[in-house]
Amino acid sequence: MNKPLRRIAIFCGLLVFALLLRDNWIQYVQADELKNHEKNRRVLIARYGQPRGNIIVDGQPITGSVETNGTDFKYKRTYKNGPMWAPVTGFASQAFDANQIEKLEDQILTGNDDRLFFNRTIDMITGKKQKGGDVITTLNGKAQKAAFEGLGDKKGAVAALDPRTGKILALASTPSYDPSKFAGASKKDSDAYNALKPDVDKDDPMLNRALRQTYPPGSTFKVVTAAAALENGKYTDIDGPTDSPDPWKLPLSTQPLPNEGDIPCKNASLRQALRYSCNTVFGKLGDDLGKDKMLKEAEKFGFNEEVFTPVRADASVYPEKMDQPGNAMSAIGQFDNRATPLQMAMVAAAVANDGKLMKPYMVDSLRAPNLNTIEQTDPEEMSQPLSSENAQKLQSMMETVVKEGTGTSAQIPGVTVGGKTGTAQHGVANSKNPYAWFISYAKGDDGSPVAVAVVIEGSDTLRGDIAGGKLAAPIAKSVMQAVLETQSDK
């Protein structure tokens, strides 16, 4: 072969090698990226090519699928009581993708998960259509209904847990939306989705307030401050006097920290301070303990860390950097600390569970189309914010709040209930209506089966009537009753 032909042969060989290299790069290295690319319509066609598996509550599906016409998507998603369950399910839309459980467990629901390979193979051999698996949730239908109906037309959220396991029993957020209304790909679906955007609907109904909105926790945070005081040995006798002058001036300030109304807070015991919600006692406690100890205790309860249920919950915040007055104000739930309703339910749950905080989760198991369980969630301890002894002291304090303090609206006949109210300032110089909070737990025959947090962000209640005990406690009571009734039915 002469020299020019040899060069051409080498060049052609390099071209073939480059082609083979590129082909293998696309098939093996970029395969997943191309498969899941947002503009790869085949993924969506496959997702909606057969009925999706269902999301299950109390053994019954709260989702479904119906055939669609005039589109290459054969099926679309349906929801039973969509607005009530939207904070749990999220949405699955032919036009707008999916979110929350619908997105996170999409491979199971479509039947494309690798763990369903055997099922797909059997279906292919027998000529059956591919089926999706089911997501079995931990939710309690009665508790969810009580939470959603309790919120009504108020803007707010409810989170309820089983303190013993971390199972999420209720997760409600209002105002809500119906994911069925934009599950398709028509102009009507598109209009319905666009109408829910926050720049159109200022109430932002698609915001999951139970997981994705943080609020100043107000006086409910005094439970964390009390836990810090007990854990650090500042006080051991919850009925003994504290060193708490009234009035008490904020550190580095001439400004006294006010209490709400004419209440007996001077040198009040921890029990009485929580019963009357004394700002002076808990503000001074936070200052005496210092920022580092307060931060450490808050983080034991889950602050400053995202929680995956598996749906992500925003991190609640106890600031790592603040001055001495800021720490004192944070100890009473004001200043810059913020919490999701799930986080404050975790606080109540840890106290109710004798100081042990269990990791919250809402997916109990994943089930194949043949009803075999392919994954089971086991309860997992997240942390130990306080000792069993101190937790029982704090339980006694919270139970006094409900028996004869600010939380009497949460009383349930024949049931021991512990709780803490909170009214958090909102807006510059408290110019807007405050947030109303209530956190609580109820005791059953086998420990505490339920802990609840309720926040009311907005309502038509007059400003002077807004208080956690008035607005939020009755909702928490109805959720606790629903769970207790379910327990007694078993």
N, C-alpha and C positions, 0 to 999 in steps of 0.2 A: 504494500500500500504506500502510495507516495505521500509526501508530507502534507499537502493541502487536504487530501481525503482523510488522513489521520486526524487532523485538527477538527474537521467537520464531524467525524465520528465521535471524538471526545466531547465536542460541544453538544451534540445530540444526546449523548449519554448523560451529560450533566443536566440537560433539560428533563430527561426522563426521571433521573434521580430526584430533581427538585419537585417534579410533579408528584412522585410517590411520597416524598417527604411531606409535602403540603396536604396530600390526601389523607395520610395517616394522622397528621396534626389535627385536621378537621374532625376525623372520625373518632379519635381517641382522646385528644387533649381538650378540644373545644366542644365535645359532644354534649355535655351537660349544660354548658352555657348557651349553646344554640337551641337545645331542647326547651330550656326554660326562658328563652328570650321573650320579652313582652310583646314583640311583634310576630312571633311564631304562632300563627292562628291555629295550627294543627293541635297545639296543646289545649287550647280552649275547646276546640271541636271534640277532642278526646275526653276532656273533663265533662262535657255535657252530652256525650254520645250515648249514655245510659243513665238510668236513675242513680242518683247519689245515695250512698248509705245514709243512715239517719243519726241524729243526735238524740240521745235517749235520756229522759228524766223519769224517775219512779217506774221504770220498766216500759214506758210508753214514748213513742217518737214525738218530738215537738217540731219536726221538719218533715218534708215530703218532696216529691218530684212529679211534675206533670209534663205531658208532651206539648211541644210547641210546633206551630206551622209557619211556613214561609221563611224559614231560616235554616242554615246548616247546623245549627245547634238543635239536637233532637229533644232535649229535656231542659226544663228550668226548675229552679228551687222554689219550694213553697214553705211557709212557716205557719205554725199554729200559735195564735196569740203573739204575733211577731213583736209588737212593741214591748211586751212584758219580758220576752226572752232575748231581745237583741243584745243586751250587755253580756250575755253568755255565749250565744251562737255567733254573733257577728253577722256578716252577710256573704252570700255567694251570688255573683251577678255575671251574666253572660257579657255584659258591656264593661263592668267596672271591677273585674277580678273578685277578690274575696278578702276577708280579714278575720281576725280572732280565731276561734276554733275551726271555722270553715276553711281558713287558710292554713293554719298550722297542722291540721289533720287531713289535709286535702288528699294525700296519697292513699290514706285508709279509706276515705269516703268515696273516692273514685274507683277503688279496687286496684290501683297501680302500685301499691306498696310492695316492696320485695318480699315481705313476709306473707303476701297473698299469692305468691307465684304458683303454689300447688293448686289453690282454688282456681286460678285462671287457666291452668293447664287442664284440669278436670273439665271445666266449662267448655274449653275449646274442643276437647275430645268428644264430649257428649253433645256438642252443638248448642249448649245453653248460652244465653247472653251474659256478658261479664257483669258481675254485681259488686257494689261497694260494700265495705265493712261499716260497722257502727261505732260511734263514740258514746260510751256509757258515762254519764256525768255523775257528780256527787250531789247535785242540786236537789233540794226538797221542794216539790211543787207547791205545797201549802204555804211554806215559808216565803217562797218567791211571790206568790199571789198576795200574801199579807203585806209584804214590803212594797210591791208595786201599787196596790190599791191604797195603802197607807200614805204613800207620797202623793198620789192623786195629781192635782194640777200644780203642785208645788215643785219648784226646781230643787233637786237634791239627789241623794243617793243613800243606799243601804248596802251594807256588807254583813253577812252572818257566817260564822264558822262553827265547826265542832271542835272545841278546844282540845279534846282528847286525841284527835287524829290530824287536824288541819283541813279536813274536808270543808269546802265552801258549800254552804247550804242555801244561800240567797245572795243575789248580786243584782240590784235594781238601780236604775238611773232614769231620772225624768228631767225634762221632757225626753221622750224616746222617739223611735221611728219604726216603721214596718218594713223590714228588708224584702218582703214579697213584692213591694210596689216598684222596685227597680231590679228584680231578679232577671228580667229579660233583656232584650237588645233593641227594643222599639224606641221611637221618639218619645212615647209616653213614659217609658222607663227612664230615659235620659232626663226628661223634664222633672220627674219625681226626684231623681238623685240630685240634680243641680239645685233644686229648691231647698235641699237640706244643708247646703254648704254654709259655713258660718258667716260669710260675707253677704248671704241672702237672708238666712234665718239667724238672727242675733242670739237666739237661745241655744244654738248649736246642739240640736238633738242627737247628732251622731257621736258626740263626746261621751265616752264611758266615764261618768263622774265617779263611779265606785273605784275605778282603777287608775284613771288617767288625769284626775284633777286633784290638786293639793290645796288645802285650806289651812288657815291658822287654826290650830286645834282648840284654842281657848282653854277653859278650865279643865277639859278632859285630860290635858297634859299633866295636870297636877298628880294624876295617878303615877306617871313616870317619875315625877319629882319625889313623891312619897317613897317609891321603890328605891330611888337613889339614896334617900336619907336612911332608910332601913338597912340597905345593903352595905353602906359605908359606915354604919355604926353611929351615925349622928344622933339618932334616938333609937331606943329599943322598946320603950314602953309607950304604946300608942295612946294610952290614957293619961300619961304624965304630962306636965306643962312643958311647953317649948319656950325658948328664949326669943320671944316675938313681940317687940313693942308695937303699939298702935297709937298714933301713926308711926310709920316707918319710912324713912327717906331712902330713895334709890341711891346706890353708891355713886360717888362723884357728882352728886346733885343736891339741890335744895328742895327738890320736888318730892312730896310724899306720895307713896303708892296707895291709891284709894281702895277701900273695900266697897262692895255693893250694898248700900243701905246700912242700917244700924244693927250690926251683928257682932256677937261677942268673940272678937278675934285676938285680943290682947293675951299673949302667952297661952293661946289655945292649944289643947292637945292635938295630936295628928288626927285623931278621930273627929274631933269637933271642927278642926280646920277644914277637913274634907267635907264634912256634913254641911257647913255653912259656906264653903268655897272661899276661904280667907286668902285674899291676894297677899296680904302682908306676911302671913306665915310662910307661904310657899315661895314668894319672891325672896325672902330672907334666907330660906332653906337653900335655894339655888345659889345665892351669893355666898353663903357659908361653905357650901360644897365646892364651889368653883367650877369654871367651864369644863375642865378636863374630866372631872368625875361625872358631871351631868352629860357630857357628850358620850362618854363610855357607856353609861346606863342606857341612854337613848338608842345607841347603836346595838346594844344587846336585844332591844325590842324590835330591831329591824330598820331603824332610821338610817338614812344615807346609803341605802342599797336597793336596787331594783329587785322586784319579786316576780318570778315567772310561775304562772299557775296552771297551764303553760302560757296563757295570755299574759303579756308583760304588764306589770303595774309600775307606775312611775315611782321613783325613789322619794320617800318622804325625807324631810330635811331638818336636821338640827345643826345650825351653822358651826363650822369648825373654827371660823375666825369672827370674833365679835368682842366688844369691850365689856367691862364689868356690868354696867347698867343693862346692856343688851342681854347678857346671860340671866340676870335677875328677871327681866321681862319674859324671856324665853321659858323660864321655869314655871310661869303661869300661862304659857301657851300663846303669848303675844310676841311682838318683835318679828324676827325673820324665820322662826321655825314653822314648818308646814307639814301637813299629813294628808294622805288619802284616807277615805273611809275604811279601805281594807286594812291599812296600817293601824288605825285606832281599834278596829275589831281584833287585830293581833294583840294589842296591848291588853284588852279585856280578856282575851282567851288565855294569855300567858298567866295572868293573875288567877283566873278560874281553874287552870290546870296545875295548880300548886307550883307555879314558877317556871314550868317547862313550856317553851314556845315551839309548836309544831309548824312545819312548813305548809303554807296554804296550797291547796290544789283543787281543781274542779273536774279533772278527767280521772274517773275511777278505773276504767279499763278500755281497751280497744278490742273489738269483737269481729271475727271473720264472718263472711256470709253464711258459713255452715254453723254459726253460733259458737265456735271454739274461741276461747280467750287467747289473744296473741300478745297482749301486754297488760300487766296489772300494776297499778300504782300502790306502793307500800308507804304507809305513814313514815315521816322522817323528822327527827328532832332538829330544829333549826338553831336553838340556843337555850340557855338557862338564865334569863334576866334576873331572877331572884331566887333565893332558897325557898324550900317548901315552907319552912317556919315563917319567913317574912311574907310569903305569898298569902298564907292563912291570916296573918295580921292585916294585910291589905284587903283581903276578902271581907273581914269583919268591918273594916272602915267603910268599904263600898256598900255593904249591906245596911249600915246605919244611914247612909245617904238615901237609900230607897225606903227604909222604915220610917224615918222621921226627919229627913233633910230635904234637899232640893229635888229629889227624884221620886217622890211618892206616886207620881202618875204611872210608874212602871210596876207598881205592886201587883202581884198575881196571887189570889187567895190560895193558901196552902203550899206555896212555893217560895223557896228562899231565892231572892233576887238581889244582886249587887249592881251598882251603877254609879255613873258620874255624869252630871250635866255640864254643859259648856255653852257660853255665849261669846263668840269671838268678834272683835271689832273688825269693821270692813270699811275700806276707803280712807282717804286722807282725813286725819283728825276724826275718825269714826263717823264720816259724813253719810255713809250709806247704811242701809239696814244690816244689822249684824247677822252672822251665821249662827244657827242654833244646832247644838250638838247633843248627842247622848250616846254613851257607851255602857254596855251592861252584859250580864251573864245570868243564867238561871241554873239552879242545881236540880238534878233529878236523883233517881235511886242509885245511879252508877256514875257519880261525878257530875260534871257540868256538860250537858250535851249541846249547849248553844251559847255563843257570845255574839253580840251585835254592836254595830256602830251605825248611827244615823246622823246625817248632816242635812240641814235645810238651808239651801243657798238663797232662796228667794220665795216669797209667798205674798198673798194679799193681806197678811196679818199686819195690824198697826205696829209701828216700831216699838212702842212701849210694851206690847204684849209678846214680843219675840223673846223667847227663852227656851233653852234646851229641854227643860222640864215640861213646858207646855206643848211645844211643837214636835219635838223629836222623840221624847220618852214614850208617848202612846203608840207610836209606830214600832219602836223596839219591843214594847210589850206584846203587840199583836204577832210579831215575828217569833218571839220566844214561845208564846202560847201555841202557835202553829207547830213548832218543832216538838214541844212537849206532848201535844196531842198525837203527833205521828209516832212518837216513842211509845206512848201508851197503847196504840193500835197494834203494835208488833207483838 
